[in-house]
Amino acid sequence: MRNSPSDARLTGLFLDMLAAEQGAGPNTLDAYRRDLTDFSEFLGRVGRRFADAETQTLRDYLADLDSRGFKSTSVARRLSALRHLYRFLLNERIRTEDPAAILSGPKRGRSLPKVLSISDVDRMLRRAKELSEAEDASPAKRLRSLRLYCLLEVLYATGLRVSELVALPRSAAKRDARMIVVRGKGNKERLVPLNEASRQAMADYLAATDAAKADTKADKKNGLTASKWLFPSFGESGHLTRQHFARDLKELAVASGLQARLVSPHVLRHAFASHLLHNGADLRIVQTLLGHTDISTTQIYTHVVEERLKSLVRDLHPLAEK
């Protein structure tokens, strides 16, 4: 086995397969790379490599993760990475058996997502709009406020993943667009409807960016060179980063009287789904809007449906107590 490819080489081949055959995006690939690098470092300490690790070695690694204080969800994710890796090595005939096949992961309680109330979201939307309309703000500050308001309106109207939101093309803001095409996980496309508020927010934001482009100084200061992105940036990706939006969102939460730790782009995606279900939307429709391949992923929101059904029985059943 000493003549087998190195762990680094196998990791590269594995990631190439994920990108080419499964359409894995940069964030997914980075997560796999981190997990497998950590596993490889553990194997190095016990004199093993990917190509010759045994089932007991994998068990020892999972135990090591537990001793380092990893949560059960993180251990389960690492085990999932190992299973994918060893299936790949088996298919490529680098291994003749799969040492991860009989491993069982830690038992996980399925935690409910944090959800903002409708009134909480309304408070944030109102505050964002107020900041975007502040007459004493500088042009640059007003533009940033319009961008944040636009991001918030579109996110709550569509439930997009934050990676999908910040990477929206400029063409998504067409004046008469009632639907936008979103490229999600696995490079799959889906249609997502827009409401009037989100369309207006995009129109106002684009009008402000076009006005800023007319000023050469503002153009250089704000990075508003011609771009295909709706939310352009100077960064390597060419568009606003997830981290930048998350920071702005937490600042807005504080300005709205909410705790920053309770607010994130993902929490607003949860709010979108939960509020739809609470108001009677079908779970399959919400699955489609969120871009979930498997309905089981969407079923984490069934607690919302159950509470709504309970209230309907309580309020509408003829034998319910008055």
C-alpha positions as CSV (number, residue, x, y, z in Angstrom):
1,M,0.0,0.0,0.0
2,R,3.0,2.3,0.4
3,N,3.0,2.8,-3.4
4,S,-0.6,3.9,-3.5
5,P,-1.4,7.5,-4.2
6,S,-1.0,10.0,-1.3
7,D,-3.9,11.2,0.8
8,A,-3.5,14.7,-0.8
9,R,-3.7,13.1,-4.3
10,L,-6.7,11.0,-3.5
11,T,-8.4,14.0,-1.9
12,G,-7.9,16.0,-5.1
13,L,-9.3,13.2,-7.3
14,F,-12.3,12.8,-5.0
15,L,-13.1,16.6,-5.0
16,D,-12.7,16.6,-8.8
17,M,-15.3,13.8,-9.0
18,L,-17.7,15.7,-6.7
19,A,-17.4,18.9,-8.9
20,A,-17.6,17.1,-12.2
21,E,-20.2,14.4,-11.5
22,Q,-22.3,15.9,-8.7
23,G,-22.0,19.6,-9.4
24,A,-20.7,20.3,-5.9
25,G,-20.1,24.0,-5.4
26,P,-17.0,25.8,-3.8
27,N,-18.5,25.8,-0.3
28,T,-19.2,22.0,-0.4
29,L,-15.8,21.3,-1.8
30,D,-14.1,23.4,0.9
31,A,-16.0,21.5,3.6
32,Y,-15.0,18.1,2.3
33,R,-11.4,19.3,1.9
34,R,-11.3,20.4,5.6
35,D,-12.8,17.2,6.8
36,L,-10.5,14.9,4.8
37,T,-7.4,17.0,5.7
38,D,-8.2,16.5,9.4
39,F,-8.8,12.8,8.9
40,S,-5.5,12.5,7.0
41,E,-3.6,14.2,9.8
42,F,-5.1,11.8,12.3
43,L,-4.1,8.8,10.1
44,G,-0.5,10.2,9.8
45,R,-0.3,10.2,13.6
46,V,-1.2,6.4,13.7
47,G,0.9,5.4,10.7
48,R,-2.0,4.9,8.3
49,R,-3.3,6.4,5.0
50,F,-6.6,6.5,3.2
51,A,-5.6,3.5,1.2
52,D,-4.9,1.2,4.1
53,A,-7.0,2.5,7.0
54,E,-9.2,-0.2,8.6
55,T,-12.6,0.0,10.1
56,Q,-11.2,0.2,13.6
57,T,-9.0,3.1,12.6
58,L,-12.1,5.0,11.4
59,R,-13.8,4.2,14.8
60,D,-10.7,5.5,16.6
61,Y,-10.9,8.7,14.5
62,L,-14.6,9.2,15.4
63,A,-13.7,8.7,19.1
64,D,-10.9,11.2,18.7
65,L,-13.4,13.8,17.4
66,D,-15.6,13.1,20.4
67,S,-12.7,13.6,22.8
68,R,-12.0,16.9,21.1
69,G,-15.5,18.1,21.9
70,F,-17.1,17.9,18.5
71,K,-20.9,17.9,18.5
72,S,-22.7,14.8,17.3
73,T,-23.9,16.7,14.2
74,S,-20.2,17.5,13.3
75,V,-19.1,13.9,13.9
76,A,-22.0,12.7,11.7
77,R,-20.9,15.1,9.0
78,R,-17.3,13.8,9.2
79,L,-18.6,10.2,9.0
80,S,-20.6,11.1,5.9
81,A,-17.5,12.5,4.3
82,L,-15.6,9.3,5.0
83,R,-18.4,7.2,3.6
84,H,-18.4,9.2,0.4
85,L,-14.6,9.0,0.2
86,Y,-14.4,5.2,0.6
87,R,-17.2,4.6,-1.9
88,F,-15.2,6.6,-4.3
89,L,-12.0,4.7,-3.6
90,L,-13.9,1.4,-4.0
91,N,-15.4,2.4,-7.3
92,E,-12.0,3.5,-8.5
93,R,-10.5,0.2,-7.4
94,I,-8.0,1.8,-5.1
95,R,-9.6,-0.1,-2.3
96,T,-11.0,-3.6,-2.5
97,E,-13.3,-3.1,0.5
98,D,-15.2,-0.3,2.2
99,P,-14.0,0.2,5.8
100,A,-16.8,2.8,6.4
101,A,-19.7,0.6,5.3
102,I,-20.5,-0.9,8.7
103,L,-19.9,2.2,10.8
104,S,-22.9,3.7,12.6
105,G,-22.9,7.4,13.4
106,P,-23.9,9.2,16.6
107,K,-27.6,9.5,17.4
108,R,-28.8,13.0,16.7
109,G,-31.8,14.7,17.9
110,R,-33.2,16.8,15.1
111,S,-33.2,20.3,16.4
112,L,-35.8,22.8,15.2
113,P,-34.5,25.7,13.3
114,K,-34.5,29.1,14.9
115,V,-37.4,31.2,13.5
116,L,-38.2,34.9,13.7
117,S,-41.8,35.9,14.1
118,I,-43.6,37.8,11.4
119,S,-43.5,40.9,13.6
120,D,-39.7,40.5,14.0
121,V,-39.2,40.4,10.3
122,D,-41.5,43.3,9.8
123,R,-39.4,45.3,12.3
124,M,-36.3,44.6,10.3
125,L,-37.9,45.4,7.0
126,R,-39.2,48.7,8.3
127,R,-35.9,49.7,9.8
128,A,-34.0,48.8,6.6
129,K,-36.4,50.9,4.6
130,E,-36.0,53.8,7.0
131,L,-32.2,53.7,6.6
132,S,-32.5,53.5,2.8
133,E,-34.6,56.6,2.8
134,A,-32.5,58.7,5.3
135,E,-32.1,62.1,3.8
136,D,-29.0,63.0,5.8
137,A,-27.0,59.9,4.6
138,S,-24.1,60.2,2.3
139,P,-24.5,58.8,-1.3
140,A,-22.3,55.8,-0.4
141,K,-24.1,55.1,2.8
142,R,-27.5,55.4,1.2
143,L,-26.4,53.0,-1.6
144,R,-25.3,50.4,1.0
145,S,-28.6,50.8,2.8
146,L,-30.5,50.3,-0.4
147,R,-28.5,47.2,-1.1
148,L,-29.2,45.8,2.4
149,Y,-32.9,46.6,2.1
150,C,-33.0,44.9,-1.4
151,L,-31.2,41.8,0.0
152,L,-33.6,41.5,2.9
153,E,-36.8,42.0,0.8
154,V,-35.6,39.4,-1.8
155,L,-34.5,36.9,0.8
156,Y,-37.8,37.0,2.8
157,A,-39.8,36.9,-0.5
158,T,-38.0,33.9,-1.9
159,G,-36.3,31.9,0.8
160,L,-33.1,31.7,-1.3
161,R,-30.0,30.2,0.2
162,V,-27.6,33.0,1.0
163,S,-25.1,31.7,-1.6
164,E,-27.9,31.9,-4.2
165,L,-28.9,35.3,-3.1
166,V,-25.6,37.1,-3.2
167,A,-24.8,35.5,-6.6
168,L,-28.0,36.6,-8.3
169,P,-27.2,38.0,-11.8
170,R,-28.2,41.6,-12.7
171,S,-30.7,40.2,-15.1
172,A,-32.8,39.0,-12.1
173,A,-33.9,42.6,-11.6
174,K,-35.7,43.0,-14.9
175,R,-38.5,45.5,-14.5
176,D,-41.3,43.1,-15.5
177,A,-39.8,40.0,-13.9
178,R,-42.4,38.0,-11.9
179,M,-40.1,35.0,-11.6
180,I,-36.4,34.5,-11.3
181,V,-34.3,31.5,-12.4
182,V,-32.1,30.4,-9.5
183,R,-29.1,28.1,-9.9
184,G,-28.9,26.1,-6.7
185,K,-27.1,23.0,-5.3
186,G,-25.8,20.6,-7.9
187,N,-26.1,23.3,-10.5
188,K,-29.9,22.7,-10.6
189,E,-32.2,25.5,-11.8
190,R,-35.6,26.4,-10.3
191,L,-38.1,29.1,-10.8
192,V,-38.9,31.3,-7.8
193,P,-41.6,34.0,-7.7
194,L,-41.0,37.6,-6.7
195,N,-43.5,39.8,-4.9
196,E,-44.1,43.5,-5.6
197,A,-42.0,44.7,-2.6
198,S,-38.9,42.7,-3.7
199,R,-39.3,43.9,-7.3
200,Q,-39.6,47.5,-6.2
201,A,-36.6,47.2,-3.8
202,M,-34.5,45.8,-6.7
203,A,-35.6,48.6,-9.0
204,D,-34.8,51.3,-6.4
205,Y,-31.4,49.7,-5.7
206,L,-30.5,49.5,-9.4
207,A,-31.6,53.0,-10.0
208,A,-29.2,54.1,-7.3
209,T,-26.3,52.1,-8.6
210,D,-26.8,53.4,-12.1
211,A,-26.8,57.0,-10.8
212,A,-23.6,56.3,-8.9
213,K,-22.0,54.9,-12.0
214,A,-22.4,58.3,-13.7
215,D,-20.0,59.7,-11.1
216,T,-16.5,58.5,-11.8
217,K,-15.4,59.1,-8.2
218,A,-18.3,57.2,-6.8
219,D,-17.7,54.4,-9.3
220,K,-14.2,53.9,-8.0
221,K,-15.2,54.2,-4.4
222,N,-18.0,51.7,-4.4
223,G,-16.7,49.2,-6.9
224,L,-19.6,49.7,-9.3
225,T,-17.8,48.9,-12.5
226,A,-19.8,47.1,-15.2
227,S,-20.8,43.7,-13.6
228,K,-23.1,40.9,-14.4
229,W,-23.9,40.6,-10.7
230,L,-26.9,42.2,-9.0
231,F,-24.7,42.8,-5.9
232,P,-21.2,43.5,-7.3
233,S,-18.1,43.7,-5.2
234,F,-14.3,44.1,-5.5
235,G,-13.8,40.6,-4.1
236,E,-12.4,37.6,-6.0
237,S,-16.0,36.2,-6.6
238,G,-17.1,39.5,-8.2
239,H,-20.2,39.7,-6.0
240,L,-21.0,40.4,-2.4
241,T,-19.8,37.7,0.0
242,R,-22.1,35.7,2.3
243,Q,-20.0,36.8,5.3
244,H,-20.4,40.5,4.4
245,F,-24.2,40.2,4.1
246,A,-24.4,38.3,7.4
247,R,-22.5,41.0,9.2
248,D,-24.7,43.7,7.8
249,L,-27.8,41.7,8.7
250,K,-26.7,41.4,12.3
251,E,-26.1,45.2,12.5
252,L,-29.6,45.7,11.2
253,A,-31.0,43.3,13.8
254,V,-29.4,45.3,16.6
255,A,-30.7,48.5,15.1
256,S,-34.2,46.9,15.0
257,G,-34.1,46.0,18.7
258,L,-33.4,42.3,18.1
259,Q,-30.5,40.2,19.4
260,A,-27.8,39.8,16.7
261,R,-27.2,36.1,17.7
262,L,-30.8,35.3,16.7
263,V,-30.5,36.7,13.2
264,S,-28.7,35.3,10.1
265,P,-29.5,34.8,6.4
266,H,-30.3,31.1,7.2
267,V,-32.7,32.1,10.0
268,L,-34.6,34.3,7.5
269,R,-34.8,31.4,5.1
270,H,-36.3,29.4,7.9
271,A,-38.7,32.3,8.6
272,F,-39.8,32.3,4.9
273,A,-40.6,28.6,5.0
274,S,-42.3,28.6,8.5
275,H,-44.4,31.6,7.8
276,L,-45.7,30.1,4.5
277,L,-46.6,26.9,6.2
278,H,-48.2,28.7,9.1
279,N,-50.5,30.5,6.6
280,G,-51.5,27.3,4.9
281,A,-48.9,26.6,2.1
282,D,-48.4,23.0,1.0
283,L,-45.2,21.3,2.2
284,R,-44.4,20.2,-1.4
285,I,-44.7,23.7,-2.6
286,V,-42.3,24.9,0.1
287,Q,-39.9,22.1,-0.8
288,T,-39.8,23.3,-4.4
289,L,-39.3,27.0,-3.4
290,L,-36.5,26.1,-1.1
291,G,-34.8,23.9,-3.7
292,H,-34.8,20.8,-1.5
293,T,-34.3,17.6,-3.5
294,D,-35.8,15.4,-0.8
295,I,-39.0,16.1,1.0
296,S,-37.4,14.7,4.2
297,T,-35.3,17.8,4.3
298,T,-38.3,20.0,4.3
299,Q,-40.1,17.9,6.9
300,I,-38.1,19.7,9.7
301,Y,-40.9,22.3,9.4
302,T,-43.7,19.9,10.1
303,H,-43.9,21.2,13.6
304,V,-45.4,24.4,12.1
305,V,-48.0,22.4,10.2
306,E,-48.8,20.4,13.4
307,E,-49.3,23.5,15.4
308,R,-51.6,25.0,12.8
309,L,-53.7,21.8,12.6
310,K,-54.0,21.8,16.4
311,S,-55.2,25.4,16.3
312,L,-57.7,24.6,13.5
313,V,-59.2,21.7,15.4
314,R,-59.3,23.8,18.6
315,D,-60.9,26.8,16.9
316,L,-63.2,25.1,14.4
317,H,-64.2,21.7,15.6
318,P,-67.9,21.7,16.7
319,L,-67.1,19.9,19.9
320,A,-64.2,22.0,20.9
321,E,-64.4,23.8,24.2
322,K,-65.6,27.4,23.8
